[in-house]
Every structure is written in structure tokens, then in C-alpha cells.
């Protein structure tokens, strides 16, 4: 698979162009289709970590790259074009480090995250995927799905009230979950029986939610951009009735609509304030929009769009699965309570 050179955001500086080019070359040098082969997924994560990309946007004081939001978005968007499961896992790694760094209890885990030797699935207690009972540090319940691109990730749960809890893999019973796309996500459902989870106080939960939501939106922007670019390339090469498909006005109109939506998705990601409501709105728009663009791009390929050789059908499946993994609609439901000043529904808890 050749990475598309297009970048549908504002002009990049030298660092941004260099990062884009490095990732595009890395993608070109690797297998295009990622499956749930644990060895292959782990190897890719470690290679990305070795390049300094896996936790690029985390603070330098936490051992990360200290990249700004635009540069971090470039990384998530490029991963979304090739391996959105890894893009979403990298978003979660960033969020986990944001929350856990600086607490000596987690120093070894944070170091392992930076080099790709550990993974953390991040779940929001507000999510429709999450059903928990909490009594102090004791947490039990279920999480319908986590997509951490790792076989035995830790679980970090974000609660309201500035609190989070880290649950060790030994307290989690995992079962594989069938999904439509997102190859390499190693999706699992979790049964949780943590008698002594690691409770973290003083957490900026709003900032963690913003990181997750805008990160998911950036990955979706990558899917949409790659889908739109592939449709343009296919139409420019495919000939019908003695000319290319791009000679047909209705085809050009459809291609322009796909590209326009991809541009708007990425622009919204980069332009949103770091506010939970804006981030939720952008995520909803981006993940729904990526599905729409990928579906139209598949149609632009005609019957060939359903063949795995063209990647069009995979991008549509990836977009559907990414929206499910990020639980964007569940977030919209809970964030709407904040929007109108209604308190969170919460979980069963004794503090």
C-alpha cells in the first residue's frame, strides 16, 4: 500500500512535513493489511515507538516527544490512513501517560508505554460500553469492548470528580470480540474483579476526554482522507467509453464532495478548542463523516470497491469499527447532559 501524500489541513512547517514523510515512508515499507496477529501488531508498535512516534505528543517531562497538537494530529491522521487500530491505540497511550505520569507508582508502566512494551486501554465511566460498581479501590463490572492493540492491556477508567483508576491485567478476564474492521485492534470484552485498583486523584478528566475525542477524530480524518484520495486516483486511471471516469461531470462532483468532507473533518479536529463539549461535537462529526466518505468512495470504485485489492471496503469497515470503539454516540448522549447543565448519570459507587 502506498500512503497518499495529500495533507488536507493547513500548511505544515518543516517538522510537520518531515513527520508526514517519515510516516508515509514507514507505511510504504510495511504490509498494507493488519490482522490480529499479536506478533505483527506488537512489532509495528515497537517500531513506531523506536521512531519516537508512538507517544510523540506526550510531555517531555513525562518522557515523551513534547509535540504540539498539530504535529500530534499529523501522526494520528497518518496512522488512520494506514492502520487506524494503531492510531486509536496510540491515542489511548497518550491519554494514559497524561494521567499516570508523575505518579511514582506508575513510573515503570509509563516507561514501558513509551517503548511499546505495554498497553493501556482507556475507558470512560460515562461510556455506554462501561458498567461498573465501585467501592473505594474495589471495582467490579464489565466493559463491552476495548481496542488497545495488545493482548493483555492494563485498563484505565476515567471517573467524574477528578478521579481515575488503573486496573492490572491480572484483575481482567478477557474474551475476543468480533468486529467489522479495525484489524490489529485485538478487541476484547472485559470482566473486572479488582479488589484493589490503583486510584488516581487530582486527574484532569476533562483534558483526558478531550485527548481521547480529538484523537479519535484525527484517526477518522485519516480514514476519510485516504478514502477520498483513493477514489480520485481510481477514477483518474479507470477508463470507460474511451475516456477516464473523471471526464464524467457527476463523477467529478462526487469526488469533490468526498474530498470536501475530508478537508472539513481535519479542519474541525485542528480548529476545536480543548473543551469537552467541542471535542465531543468534533468526534461525532468526524466519525460519522468518515463512514460517509468511505461509503461514497467505495461506490466511486464501482464493483471493484468490494475487492480487497483496492482497500475501499476495508476503509469503510474500519470507519464503522472506529466509531464503535470510540463510543462517539454514547459520549454525545452523556455530554448533552453537561451541555444543558444536568449532572452525570454516574455509576454505582461508594467513595
C-alpha positions as CSV (number, residue, x, y, z in Angstrom):
1,X,0.0,0.0,0.0
2,X,1.3,3.4,-0.9
3,X,0.5,6.2,1.5
4,X,-1.3,9.1,-0.1
5,X,0.9,12.3,0.0
6,X,-2.1,14.5,0.5
7,X,-2.5,16.5,3.7
8,X,-5.8,18.2,3.8
9,X,-5.0,20.5,6.8
10,X,-3.3,23.9,6.9
11,X,0.3,24.2,5.6
12,X,2.8,22.3,7.7
13,X,6.1,23.6,9.0
14,X,9.3,21.7,8.4
15,X,8.7,19.5,11.4
16,X,5.2,18.6,10.2
17,X,6.3,17.8,6.7
18,X,9.2,15.7,8.0
19,X,6.9,13.7,10.2
20,X,4.4,13.2,7.4
21,X,7.1,12.0,5.1
22,X,8.7,9.7,7.7
23,X,5.3,8.0,8.4
24,X,4.5,7.7,4.7
25,X,7.8,6.0,4.0
26,X,7.3,3.7,7.0
27,X,3.8,2.8,5.8
28,X,5.1,2.1,2.3
29,X,7.7,-0.3,3.7
30,X,5.2,-2.5,5.6
31,X,2.4,-4.8,4.8
32,X,-0.8,-2.9,4.0
33,X,-3.3,-5.1,5.8
34,X,-3.1,-5.5,9.6
35,X,-4.7,-8.5,11.2
36,X,-5.0,-9.6,14.8
37,X,-1.6,-11.3,14.6
38,X,-0.2,-10.4,18.1
39,X,3.4,-10.7,16.9
40,X,2.9,-8.5,13.9
41,X,1.0,-5.9,15.8
42,X,3.5,-5.7,18.7
43,X,6.4,-5.4,16.2
44,X,4.7,-2.5,14.5
45,X,4.0,-0.7,17.8
46,X,7.6,-1.1,18.9
47,X,8.9,0.1,15.5
48,X,6.8,3.2,15.8
49,X,7.9,3.7,19.4
50,X,11.5,3.4,18.2
51,X,10.9,6.2,15.8
52,X,9.6,8.3,18.6
53,X,6.1,8.5,17.1
54,X,4.0,6.2,19.5
55,X,4.0,8.8,22.3
56,X,5.1,11.8,20.3
57,X,2.6,14.2,21.8
58,X,3.1,13.5,25.5
59,X,5.0,15.9,27.7
60,X,8.8,15.9,27.6
61,X,8.8,15.9,31.4
62,X,6.9,12.5,31.1
63,X,9.5,11.1,28.7
64,X,7.5,11.9,25.6
65,X,8.3,13.9,22.5
66,X,6.5,17.1,23.6
67,X,5.0,17.6,20.2
68,X,2.3,20.3,19.8
69,X,-1.3,19.5,18.9
70,X,-0.8,20.0,15.1
71,X,2.2,17.6,15.0
72,X,0.4,15.0,17.1
73,X,-2.6,15.3,14.8
74,X,-0.3,14.6,11.8
75,X,0.8,11.4,13.5
76,X,-2.7,10.2,14.4
77,X,-4.0,11.2,10.9
78,X,-1.3,9.3,9.1
79,X,-1.8,6.2,11.2
80,X,-5.5,6.5,10.5
81,X,-4.8,6.3,6.8
82,X,-2.9,3.0,7.1
83,X,-3.7,1.3,10.4
84,X,-6.5,3.0,12.3
85,X,-6.4,0.4,15.0
86,X,-2.8,1.5,15.8
87,X,-3.9,5.1,15.6
88,X,-6.6,4.6,18.2
89,X,-4.2,2.6,20.4
90,X,-1.7,5.4,20.2
91,X,-4.4,7.9,21.3
92,X,-5.0,5.8,24.3
93,X,-1.3,5.5,25.1
94,X,-1.1,9.3,25.0
95,X,-4.1,9.6,27.3
96,X,-2.7,7.1,29.8
97,X,0.6,8.8,30.0
98,X,-1.1,12.2,30.5
99,X,-3.0,10.7,33.5
100,X,-0.3,8.5,35.0
101,X,3.0,10.3,34.5
102,X,4.3,12.0,37.6
103,X,3.0,9.3,40.0
104,X,5.9,7.2,41.1
105,X,3.6,4.1,41.3
106,X,3.4,4.1,37.5
107,X,6.9,5.1,36.5
108,X,7.7,1.6,35.1
109,X,4.5,1.4,33.2
110,X,4.9,4.8,31.7
111,X,8.4,3.9,30.5
112,X,7.1,0.7,29.0
113,X,4.3,2.6,27.2
114,X,6.9,4.9,25.6
115,X,8.9,1.9,24.1
116,X,5.8,-0.1,23.1
117,X,6.3,-2.9,25.7
118,X,3.0,-2.2,27.5
119,X,-0.5,-1.1,26.6
120,X,-3.3,0.7,28.4
121,X,-6.9,0.6,27.3
122,X,-8.7,3.8,28.4
123,X,-12.4,3.6,29.2
124,X,-14.7,6.4,30.3
125,X,-17.1,5.6,33.0
126,X,-19.7,7.7,31.2
127,X,-19.4,5.3,28.1
128,X,-22.3,3.0,27.2
129,X,-19.7,0.3,27.0
130,X,-18.9,0.5,30.7
131,X,-20.9,-0.9,33.6
132,X,-19.0,-0.7,36.9
133,X,-19.6,-0.9,40.6
134,X,-17.0,0.9,42.7
135,X,-16.4,0.7,46.5
136,X,-13.3,2.8,47.2
137,X,-10.5,1.0,45.4
138,X,-12.6,-2.1,44.7
139,X,-14.0,-2.2,41.2
140,X,-16.1,-4.8,39.6
141,X,-18.2,-5.0,36.5
142,X,-17.9,-5.2,32.7
143,X,-16.6,-3.3,29.7
144,X,-18.2,-4.4,26.5
145,X,-15.1,-3.7,24.4
146,X,-11.6,-2.3,24.5
147,X,-9.4,-1.9,21.4
148,X,-5.8,-1.4,22.7
149,X,-3.9,-3.3,20.0
150,X,-2.5,-5.5,22.8
151,X,-3.4,-9.0,24.1
152,X,-3.3,-8.1,27.9
153,X,-3.5,-4.4,28.4
154,X,-4.0,-2.6,31.6
155,X,-7.3,-0.7,32.0
156,X,-7.5,2.9,32.9
157,X,-11.0,4.1,33.9
158,X,-11.9,7.8,33.9
159,X,-14.4,8.8,36.5
160,X,-16.1,12.2,37.2
161,X,-14.9,14.2,40.0
162,X,-11.2,14.3,39.0
163,X,-10.6,10.6,39.7
164,X,-9.3,7.7,37.6
165,X,-8.4,4.1,38.4
166,X,-5.7,1.8,36.9
167,X,-6.6,-1.9,36.9
168,X,-3.9,-4.5,36.4
169,X,-4.3,-7.1,33.7
170,X,-4.5,-9.9,36.3
171,X,-7.8,-8.4,37.5
172,X,-9.3,-8.6,34.0
173,X,-10.9,-11.6,32.3
174,X,-10.8,-11.1,28.5
175,X,-12.8,-12.5,25.7
176,X,-12.3,-11.8,22.0
177,X,-15.0,-9.6,20.3
178,X,-16.0,-9.9,16.7
179,X,-15.9,-6.6,14.9
180,X,-16.4,-5.3,11.3
181,X,-13.0,-3.8,10.7
182,X,-10.1,-2.2,12.7
183,X,-7.7,-5.0,12.0
184,X,-5.0,-5.3,14.7
185,X,-7.1,-3.8,17.4
186,X,-7.2,-7.1,19.3
187,X,-10.6,-6.2,20.6
188,X,-11.7,-7.8,23.9
189,X,-14.6,-7.6,26.3
190,X,-13.6,-7.4,30.0
191,X,-15.0,-8.8,33.2
192,X,-13.4,-6.9,36.0
193,X,-12.8,-8.1,39.6
194,X,-10.3,-5.6,41.0
195,X,-10.1,-5.8,44.8
196,X,-7.5,-3.0,45.0
197,X,-7.3,-0.9,41.9
198,X,-4.8,1.9,41.8
199,X,-6.9,5.0,42.4
200,X,-5.5,8.3,41.0
201,X,-6.8,11.5,42.4
202,X,-6.4,15.1,41.0
203,X,-6.9,14.0,37.4
204,X,-7.9,16.5,34.8
205,X,-10.6,14.2,33.5
206,X,-11.9,16.8,31.0
207,X,-8.4,17.1,29.4
208,X,-8.2,13.3,29.2
209,X,-11.6,13.2,27.5
210,X,-10.6,15.9,25.0
211,X,-7.4,13.9,24.2
212,X,-9.4,10.8,23.5
213,X,-12.1,12.5,21.5
214,X,-9.9,14.7,19.3
215,X,-7.5,11.8,18.9
216,X,-10.3,9.5,17.6
217,X,-11.4,12.3,15.3
218,X,-7.9,12.7,13.9
219,X,-7.7,9.0,13.2
220,X,-11.1,9.2,11.5
221,X,-9.8,12.2,9.4
222,X,-7.1,9.8,8.2
223,X,-9.6,7.2,7.1
224,X,-11.7,9.8,5.3
225,X,-8.6,11.4,3.6
226,X,-7.3,8.1,2.4
227,X,-10.7,7.0,1.1
228,X,-11.2,10.2,-0.8
229,X,-7.7,10.2,-2.3
230,X,-8.0,6.6,-3.4
231,X,-11.3,7.3,-5.1
232,X,-9.7,10.2,-7.1
233,X,-6.8,8.1,-8.1
234,X,-9.0,5.2,-9.2
235,X,-11.3,7.5,-11.2
236,X,-8.3,9.1,-12.9
237,X,-7.0,5.7,-14.0
238,X,-10.1,3.8,-14.8
239,X,-11.3,4.2,-18.4
240,X,-14.8,3.8,-19.7
241,X,-16.3,4.6,-23.1
242,X,-12.9,5.7,-24.3
243,X,-12.1,8.2,-21.5
244,X,-11.3,8.2,-17.8
245,X,-14.1,8.3,-15.3
246,X,-13.0,11.8,-14.3
247,X,-14.3,13.0,-17.7
248,X,-17.8,12.4,-16.3
249,X,-19.3,15.5,-14.5
250,X,-21.2,13.5,-12.0
251,X,-18.1,11.6,-11.1
252,X,-16.1,14.8,-10.6
253,X,-18.9,16.2,-8.4
254,X,-18.9,13.1,-6.2
255,X,-15.1,13.1,-5.8
256,X,-15.2,16.8,-4.9
257,X,-17.9,16.2,-2.3
258,X,-15.8,13.3,-0.7
259,X,-12.7,15.5,-0.6
260,X,-14.6,18.4,0.8
261,X,-15.8,16.4,3.7
262,X,-12.3,15.0,4.4
263,X,-11.0,18.6,4.4
264,X,-13.7,19.7,6.8
265,X,-13.2,16.8,9.2
266,X,-9.5,17.5,9.5
267,X,-10.1,21.3,9.8
268,X,-12.6,20.7,12.6
269,X,-10.1,18.5,14.5
270,X,-7.3,21.1,14.3
271,X,-9.7,24.1,15.0
272,X,-11.6,22.8,18.0
273,X,-10.9,24.3,21.4
274,X,-9.7,21.9,24.1
275,X,-13.2,21.8,25.6
276,X,-15.1,18.5,26.3
277,X,-18.3,19.7,24.5
278,X,-16.5,20.9,21.4
279,X,-14.3,17.8,21.4
280,X,-17.4,15.6,21.6
281,X,-19.1,17.5,18.8
282,X,-16.0,17.2,16.6
283,X,-15.7,13.5,17.3
284,X,-19.3,12.9,16.4
285,X,-18.9,14.8,13.1
286,X,-15.6,13.2,12.3
287,X,-16.5,9.5,13.0
288,X,-19.9,9.8,11.2
289,X,-18.3,11.7,8.4
290,X,-15.5,9.1,7.9
291,X,-18.2,6.5,7.4
292,X,-20.0,8.6,4.8
293,X,-16.8,9.4,2.9
294,X,-15.6,5.8,2.9
295,X,-19.1,4.6,1.7
296,X,-19.1,7.1,-1.2
297,X,-15.5,6.3,-2.0
298,X,-16.4,2.6,-2.3
299,X,-19.2,3.5,-4.7
300,X,-16.7,5.5,-6.8
301,X,-14.8,2.3,-7.3
302,X,-17.9,0.5,-8.7
303,X,-17.9,-3.2,-8.3
304,X,-14.1,-3.2,-7.7
305,X,-14.7,-1.4,-4.4
306,X,-15.8,-4.6,-2.9
307,X,-12.5,-6.3,-3.8
308,X,-9.9,-6.4,-1.0
309,X,-7.2,-5.4,-3.5
310,X,-8.5,-1.9,-3.6
311,X,-8.8,-1.2,0.2
312,X,-12.0,0.7,-0.3
313,X,-14.1,-1.9,1.5
314,X,-11.6,-2.1,4.3
315,X,-11.7,1.6,4.9
316,X,-15.5,1.5,5.3
317,X,-15.3,-1.4,7.8
318,X,-12.5,0.5,9.7
319,X,-14.6,3.6,9.9
320,X,-17.6,1.7,11.3
321,X,-15.5,-0.1,13.9
322,X,-13.6,3.0,14.9
323,X,-16.9,4.8,15.7
324,X,-18.0,1.8,17.8
325,X,-14.6,1.6,19.6
326,X,-14.6,5.3,20.5
327,X,-18.3,5.1,21.5
328,X,-18.9,8.5,20.0
329,X,-22.7,8.3,20.2
330,X,-22.6,7.3,23.8
331,X,-20.3,10.3,24.5
332,X,-22.7,12.6,22.7
333,X,-25.5,11.3,25.0
334,X,-23.6,11.9,28.2
335,X,-22.0,15.2,27.0
336,X,-25.5,16.5,26.2
337,X,-26.2,16.4,29.9
338,X,-23.3,18.7,30.5
339,X,-24.4,21.0,27.7
340,X,-27.8,21.6,29.4
341,X,-26.5,21.6,33.0
342,X,-27.8,18.2,34.0
343,X,-25.5,16.2,36.3
344,X,-23.9,13.0,35.0
345,X,-25.8,9.7,35.4
346,X,-22.8,8.3,37.1
347,X,-22.0,4.7,38.2
348,X,-22.8,2.8,41.3
349,X,-20.1,4.0,43.7
350,X,-19.2,4.3,47.4
351,X,-16.3,6.6,47.9
